[in-house]
Amino acid sequence: MVTGLGAITPLGADVPGLWQGLLAGRCGVRGLHDAEFAGQPVRIAATVETDPAELLTRPRARRMSRAAQFAVLAAREAWRDAGFDSGGTVASGIDPQRVGVSVGTIIGGAPVLVEGDRRLRDKGVRGVSPLTAPMTVPSQPASQISIDLTVTGEARTVVSACASGTEAIGSAVERIRRGHVDIVLAGGAEAVVTPAVMASFSAMRALSARNDEPHRASRPFARDRDGFVHGEGAGLLVLEAEEHARARGARIYCEAAGSGLSADAHHLAAPDPSGNGIVLALRRALADAGARAADVVHVSAHATATVEGDLAEARALSAVLGDATGRVAVPVTAVKGNLGHLQGAAGGVSAVAAALTLHHGLIPPTIGCDEQDDAVDLDLVTGRARPLPAHGDVVLSNAFGFGGHNAVLALRRRPQPPGE
């Protein structure tokens, strides 16, 4: 069961900011005005306006990468939202050995390594902080959540490109099913809006270059899309065994019903244009959830606004959810129009939005798609929020990454216990 949600995103420093921003169609893409980005061909990104270091004590903040800071803040919010004490230890009556952490990230500590290299060149060996190495490792977000909340059951890290956050949630579901833990804080975190990373994506021609209109740059499924917008943030869910959640009277958003993985085995960065790998992940997620295609009421699409990526996903959704003509009547939305591409955090934030969609019965609109690509035969929700269909009970949250990593999470409407 999903019993708590936490997020820090370009739309705000908490879940209400994220949800209200999605419903209102706000965009978190901004210009990059620091001198270090002056010579870049792309000077826009979806950045978090709140400085996370200001929300933490100084000794704690200086020992964490920006990605880890995001992760800890999102975890604290999710923990409180689940009804637990966030004062530095797990809640009274909860065995910390039965609580875990599962976080996806890609290169969250890269800015720390870049700063360490700069200090080495400018000041020599003595100028490099001894915190550089432990703050650079990808496992830092998971370990810092564990330290912050005194979680001792396990602290796991998933690194599978932009599918990392979704895969981390799926892994957490399996750990609970197998009885290893009762509760897991699961999701993703990323913060690598740096000149080197931006330059690399630009060299790949993967980024939108709409520097003069950042709020129109991220255009998922649009005819005139021209690449993704780099972003940062974190999204965490508290996942809990059903009997454990009900025993303590927890508020339940929805059920984390299953997940599916696959690999394209196609290219270093480009997706398999057939969408066959995505098809496999979608079908595995439905099978793992004990669901059928007819049960799906909504899809939170990966939809980065890259030309080939959006087409591959649309083809896969058509193959799995489409009618005899391939038309997909299931309503689809793409939050990257609002948020840009949050990399390793994308799946975690998408899952938070999907859980809220089930909880509130409302699908946020996709922004940035003024004219839908004719090759994308989807029922894309645009303009304004739409009520969730009454039939069916499953929402799919998709995430796909460089190298052909495909991950799909299946969430189900909150089941009614006997007698309720």
C-alpha positions in Angstrom: 0.0 0.0 0.0 1.1 3.6 -0.6 0.6 5.4 2.7 2.9 8.5 2.3 4.1 10.8 -0.4 6.9 13.3 -0.6 8.4 15.5 -3.4 10.6 18.4 -4.1 10.3 19.5 -7.7 10.5 22.5 -10.0 6.9 23.2 -9.1 7.5 23.5 -5.4 9.2 22.2 -2.3 6.4 19.7 -1.3 3.7 17.5 -2.6 0.9 20.2 -2.5 3.1 22.4 -4.7 3.6 19.6 -7.2 -0.1 18.6 -7.3 -1.5 22.1 -7.5 1.1 23.0 -10.1 0.2 20.0 -12.3 -3.6 20.7 -12.0 -3.1 24.4 -12.8 -0.8 23.7 -15.8 2.2 25.5 -14.4 5.7 25.0 -15.9 8.9 24.8 -13.8 11.3 25.3 -16.7 13.5 28.4 -16.2 16.4 30.2 -17.8 20.0 29.4 -16.5 21.6 32.8 -15.9 24.7 31.8 -14.0 27.9 32.7 -15.8 29.0 29.1 -16.1 26.1 28.4 -18.5 26.8 31.6 -20.6 28.4 29.8 -23.5 26.0 26.9 -23.6 23.8 26.3 -26.7 21.0 25.4 -24.3 20.5 27.7 -21.3 17.2 26.4 -19.8 16.4 23.7 -17.3 13.7 22.7 -14.8 15.4 23.7 -11.6 14.1 23.6 -8.0 13.8 27.2 -6.8 14.1 26.4 -3.1 17.7 25.8 -1.9 17.5 22.5 -0.1 20.5 23.3 2.1 18.4 26.1 3.7 15.9 23.5 4.9 18.5 21.4 6.6 20.9 22.1 9.4 24.2 23.3 8.1 26.3 20.3 9.4 23.9 17.9 7.8 23.6 19.9 4.5 27.4 20.1 4.0 27.8 16.4 4.1 25.2 15.7 1.4 25.2 16.2 -2.4 22.3 18.3 -3.7 20.5 15.1 -4.8 20.8 13.6 -1.3 19.5 16.8 0.2 16.4 16.5 -2.1 16.0 12.9 -1.2 16.1 13.5 2.5 13.6 16.4 2.3 11.2 14.3 0.2 11.6 11.3 2.5 10.8 13.4 5.6 7.6 14.7 4.0 6.6 11.2 2.9 7.3 9.9 6.4 5.3 12.6 8.1 2.5 12.1 5.5 2.3 8.4 6.4 1.7 9.4 10.0 5.1 8.8 11.4 7.4 11.0 13.5 10.1 12.7 11.5 12.2 13.8 14.4 15.2 11.7 13.5 14.0 8.2 14.5 11.4 5.9 13.2 8.0 6.1 14.9 7.3 4.6 18.3 6.3 1.0 17.9 7.9 0.6 14.5 10.9 -1.7 14.3 13.7 0.1 12.4 15.0 -3.3 11.2 11.7 -3.8 9.4 12.0 -0.5 7.5 13.9 -0.1 4.3 15.0 2.5 1.7 15.1 2.0 -2.0 16.2 5.0 -4.1 16.9 5.4 -7.8 19.5 7.8 -9.1 21.9 8.1 -12.0 24.8 10.5 -11.3 23.5 12.5 -8.4 26.9 13.1 -6.9 28.5 14.4 -10.2 28.5 18.1 -9.1 30.5 17.2 -6.0 33.1 15.4 -8.1 33.3 18.3 -10.5 33.9 20.7 -7.6 36.6 18.3 -6.2 38.4 18.3 -9.5 38.2 22.1 -9.7 39.7 22.4 -6.3 42.4 20.0 -7.1 43.5 22.0 -10.1 43.2 25.4 -8.3 44.5 24.5 -4.8 46.2 21.2 -5.0 45.6 18.0 -3.0 45.0 19.9 0.3 42.1 21.8 -1.3 40.0 18.7 -1.9 37.4 18.0 0.8 37.6 14.6 2.5 33.8 14.5 2.0 34.2 14.4 -1.8 34.3 10.6 -2.2 31.4 9.7 0.1 29.3 12.5 -1.3 29.9 11.4 -4.9 28.7 7.8 -4.7 25.2 7.1 -6.2 24.1 5.4 -3.0 24.3 8.7 -1.0 20.6 9.6 -1.3 19.6 6.2 0.1 22.2 6.2 2.8 21.3 9.7 3.9 17.6 8.9 4.2 18.6 5.9 6.3 20.8 8.0 8.6 18.2 10.8 8.8 15.3 8.5 9.9 17.4 5.8 11.6 16.2 3.2 9.2 18.3 0.0 9.7 16.5 -2.7 7.7 18.2 -1.9 4.4 19.2 0.9 2.2 19.2 0.0 -1.5 20.2 2.0 -4.6 19.1 1.3 -8.2 21.0 2.8 -11.1 19.3 2.1 -14.4 19.4 5.5 -16.2 16.1 7.3 -16.3 14.2 4.2 -15.3 16.0 4.2 -11.9 13.2 5.7 -9.7 10.5 3.4 -11.1 12.7 0.3 -10.8 13.5 1.3 -7.2 9.8 1.4 -6.3 9.2 -2.0 -8.0 12.2 -3.5 -6.1 10.7 -2.2 -2.8 7.3 -3.8 -3.6 9.0 -7.1 -4.1 11.0 -6.8 -0.8 7.7 -6.2 1.1 6.0 -9.1 -0.7 8.8 -11.4 0.3 8.5 -10.4 3.9 12.0 -8.9 4.2 10.6 -5.6 5.5 7.2 -4.0 6.3 7.8 -0.5 5.2 10.0 1.0 2.4 10.7 4.6 1.5 11.1 4.3 -2.3 11.5 6.6 -5.3 14.2 8.6 -7.0 16.4 11.7 -6.6 18.6 13.6 -9.0 20.4 17.0 -9.2 22.9 17.3 -12.0 22.1 20.5 -13.8 25.7 21.2 -14.4 27.6 22.7 -17.4 29.3 19.4 -18.3 26.1 17.4 -18.3 24.2 20.1 -20.2 26.9 20.3 -22.8 26.9 16.6 -23.2 23.1 16.4 -23.7 23.4 19.4 -26.1 26.1 17.6 -28.1 23.7 14.6 -28.4 21.1 17.0 -29.8 18.8 15.6 -27.1 17.7 18.9 -25.5 15.2 21.4 -26.6 16.9 24.7 -27.5 14.0 27.0 -26.9 16.1 29.4 -24.8 13.8 32.3 -25.5 10.6 30.5 -24.4 11.5 28.1 -21.6 7.8 27.7 -20.6 7.1 26.2 -24.0 10.3 24.1 -24.3 9.1 20.8 -23.0 6.5 19.5 -25.5 5.7 15.8 -25.0 3.9 14.2 -27.9 3.7 17.5 -29.8 4.2 17.7 -33.5 6.9 20.3 -33.0 8.7 18.7 -30.0 12.5 19.1 -30.3 14.0 17.4 -27.3 13.7 17.2 -23.5 14.4 19.8 -20.9 16.9 18.8 -18.2 15.6 18.9 -14.6 16.1 18.0 -11.0 14.2 17.0 -7.9 13.0 14.0 -5.9 9.9 11.9 -5.4 9.4 9.3 -2.6 6.6 7.0 -1.6 6.1 5.2 1.7 5.2 1.6 0.7 3.7 -0.6 3.4 2.5 -4.1 3.8 -1.3 -4.1 3.8 -1.8 -5.8 7.1 0.8 -3.5 8.7 -0.9 -0.4 7.3 -4.4 -1.5 8.3 -3.3 -2.5 11.8 -2.2 1.0 12.6 -5.1 2.6 10.8 -3.0 4.3 8.1 -4.5 6.5 5.4 -4.0 4.5 2.1 -3.6 6.4 -1.2 -3.7 3.3 -3.4 -2.1 -0.1 -3.8 1.4 -0.6 -5.4 0.1 -3.6 -7.3 3.1 -4.6 -9.5 5.9 -3.7 -11.8 7.5 -4.8 -15.0 11.0 -4.5 -16.4 12.6 -5.2 -19.8 15.7 -4.2 -21.9 15.7 -3.0 -25.5 19.1 -4.4 -26.3 19.2 -1.9 -29.1 21.3 1.2 -28.7 23.5 3.2 -26.3 20.9 6.0 -26.1 18.1 5.7 -28.6 15.0 3.6 -27.9 14.0 0.6 -30.0 11.7 2.4 -32.5 9.4 -0.6 -32.6 8.5 -0.1 -28.9 8.8 -3.9 -28.4 10.8 -3.6 -25.2 8.3 -1.2 -23.7 5.5 -3.6 -24.7 7.2 -6.3 -22.7 7.6 -4.1 -19.6 3.9 -3.0 -19.8 2.6 -6.5 -20.1 4.9 -7.7 -17.2 3.6 -4.9 -15.0 0.0 -5.9 -15.7 0.7 -9.6 -15.1 2.5 -8.8 -11.9 -0.5 -6.8 -10.7 -2.9 -9.6 -11.7 -4.5 -7.1 -14.1 -5.6 -7.0 -17.7 -5.4 -4.2 -20.3 -9.1 -3.5 -19.8 -8.4 -2.6 -16.1 -6.2 0.3 -17.0 -7.9 3.7 -16.5 -4.9 6.0 -16.9 -1.2 6.1 -18.0 1.4 8.5 -16.7 3.6 8.5 -19.7 7.4 8.8 -19.7 7.1 11.1 -22.8 10.3 13.1 -22.6 9.5 15.1 -25.8 12.2 13.5 -27.8 11.1 12.7 -31.3 11.8 8.9 -31.3 11.2 8.3 -27.6 7.7 9.6 -27.7 6.9 7.6 -30.8 8.2 4.4 -29.4 6.1 4.8 -26.2 3.0 5.6 -28.2 3.5 2.5 -30.4 3.9 0.3 -27.3 0.8 1.7 -25.6 -1.1 1.1 -28.8 0.0 -2.5 -29.0 -0.9 -3.2 -25.3 -4.0 -0.9 -24.7 -5.2 -0.1 -28.2 -8.4 -1.2 -29.9 -8.5 -3.1 -33.2 -7.4 0.0 -35.0 -4.6 0.7 -32.5 -6.3 3.7 -31.0 -5.7 4.1 -27.3 -8.9 5.3 -25.5 -7.2 5.2 -22.1 -6.5 8.8 -21.0 -2.8 9.6 -21.0 -0.9 12.5 -19.4 2.8 13.5 -19.4 4.1 15.5 -16.5 7.4 16.4 -18.2 5.6 19.3 -19.9 5.5 20.8 -16.4 8.6 19.4 -14.8 11.1 18.7 -17.6 13.0 15.4 -17.3 14.1 14.8 -13.8 16.4 11.9 -14.8 16.7 9.4 -11.9 14.0 11.2 -10.0 11.5 11.1 -12.9 10.0 7.8 -12.0 9.6 8.7 -8.4 7.8 11.9 -9.1 5.7 10.3 -11.8 4.6 7.7 -9.3 3.7 10.4 -6.7 1.5 12.1 -9.4 -0.1 8.8 -10.4 -0.9 8.0 -6.7 -2.5 11.4 -6.3 -4.5 10.8 -9.5 -5.9 7.7 -8.1 -6.5 9.2 -4.7 -8.3 12.4 -6.0 -9.8 10.8 -9.1 -8.4 13.6 -11.2 -6.0 13.4 -14.2 -3.7 16.5 -14.5 -3.5 17.9 -18.1 -0.4 17.6 -20.3 1.0 21.0 -21.1 3.3 21.9 -24.0 1.4 19.8 -26.6 -0.5 22.5 -28.6 -0.8 20.2 -31.6 -0.5 16.5 -31.1 1.7 14.5 -33.5 -0.5 12.7 -36.0 1.6 9.5 -35.4 0.7 9.6 -31.7 -2.8 7.9 -31.6 -3.4 8.5 -27.9 -6.2 10.1 -25.8 -3.9 12.8 -24.4 -5.4 14.9 -21.6 -4.8 18.5 -22.4 -6.3 21.9 -21.5 -7.7 21.1 -18.1 -7.8 18.3 -15.6 -10.2 15.4 -16.4 -12.0 13.1 -14.0 -10.6 9.6 -13.8 -12.8 7.1 -15.5 -15.0 5.1 -13.2 -14.5 1.8 -14.9 -11.2 -0.1 -14.2 -8.8 0.4 -11.4 -5.2 0.4 -12.6 -2.9 3.3 -13.4 0.4 2.7 -15.1 3.5 4.9 -14.5 6.2 4.5 -17.2 9.9 5.3 -17.1 12.6 4.4 -19.8 16.3 5.1 -19.8 19.4 5.3 -22.0 20.7 1.9 -22.9 17.2 0.4 -23.2 16.1 0.2 -19.6 12.3 0.0 -19.4 10.3 0.1 -16.1 6.6 0.3 -15.6 4.8 0.6 -12.2 1.1 -0.5 -11.8 -0.9 1.2 -9.1 -4.5 0.2 -8.1 -7.3 2.1 -6.5 -7.5 1.6 -2.8 -9.2 -1.7 -2.2 -12.1 -1.7 0.3 -11.5 -4.1 3.2 -14.3 -6.4 4.3 -17.2 -4.6 6.0 -16.0 -1.1 5.0 
